[in-house]
Amino acid sequence: MLTELEHAARVAGVKQVRRALTEGRAKKLFLAGDADPHLTAPLEEAAKAAGVPVERAESMKALGRACGIAVGAAVAATV
């Protein structure tokens, strides 16, 4: 599941993912299971409204690692 992020064009972080969803560039949304729902819920709703599939990662650390960054990520998206 997260291997898609390792090999695809991607964005990570709430602001960048929100922008990708707004611009219609997001193809798949990834949400960390341990991220604050206050941050992730609006993005999940926007993705579902736009018909973008949503997957959950087990943790922010795992999602950040899949994105190739040294810190955790609450959300990421393939573009």
C-alpha positions in Angstrom: 0.0 0.0 0.0 2.6 2.6 1.0 5.0 1.4 -1.8 2.9 3.5 -4.2 4.2 6.6 -2.4 7.8 5.5 -2.8 7.7 5.3 -6.6 5.1 8.0 -7.5 5.0 11.8 -7.7 3.7 12.8 -4.3 3.0 15.6 -1.9 3.1 15.4 1.9 1.7 17.7 4.6 -1.7 19.2 5.2 -1.3 22.4 3.2 0.3 20.7 0.1 -2.3 17.9 0.1 -5.2 20.4 0.5 -3.8 22.4 -2.5 -3.5 19.2 -4.6 -7.1 18.2 -3.8 -8.4 21.7 -4.6 -6.5 21.8 -7.9 -7.7 18.3 -8.8 -4.2 16.9 -9.0 -4.5 14.3 -6.1 -5.0 10.7 -7.3 -4.9 8.9 -4.0 -4.9 10.2 -0.4 -3.0 8.5 2.5 -3.9 9.3 6.1 -1.8 8.3 9.1 -3.8 6.3 11.7 -2.3 8.2 14.6 -2.7 11.7 13.2 -5.0 14.3 14.7 -8.5 13.8 13.3 -9.0 17.5 13.5 -6.4 17.9 10.8 -7.2 14.8 8.6 -11.1 14.7 8.7 -11.6 17.7 6.4 -9.1 16.3 3.9 -10.7 12.9 4.0 -14.1 14.5 3.3 -12.7 16.6 0.4 -11.1 13.5 -1.1 -14.3 11.5 -0.9 -16.3 14.4 -2.4 -13.8 14.5 -5.3 -13.8 10.8 -5.8 -10.2 10.3 -4.7 -9.6 7.0 -3.0 -8.4 7.1 0.6 -6.0 4.7 2.4 -4.8 4.6 5.9 -1.2 4.1 7.0 -0.5 2.7 10.4 1.5 5.7 11.7 2.8 9.1 10.9 6.3 7.7 11.1 5.6 5.0 8.5 3.9 7.5 6.2 6.8 10.0 6.4 9.3 7.2 5.7 7.3 6.1 2.6 7.4 9.7 1.4 11.2 9.8 1.8 11.2 12.4 4.6 12.9 12.2 7.9 9.9 13.3 10.0 6.4 11.9 10.3 3.6 13.0 8.0 -0.1 13.2 8.9 -1.2 13.1 5.3 0.2 12.5 1.8 -1.1 12.1 -1.7 0.0 10.8 -5.0 -0.3 13.4 -7.8 
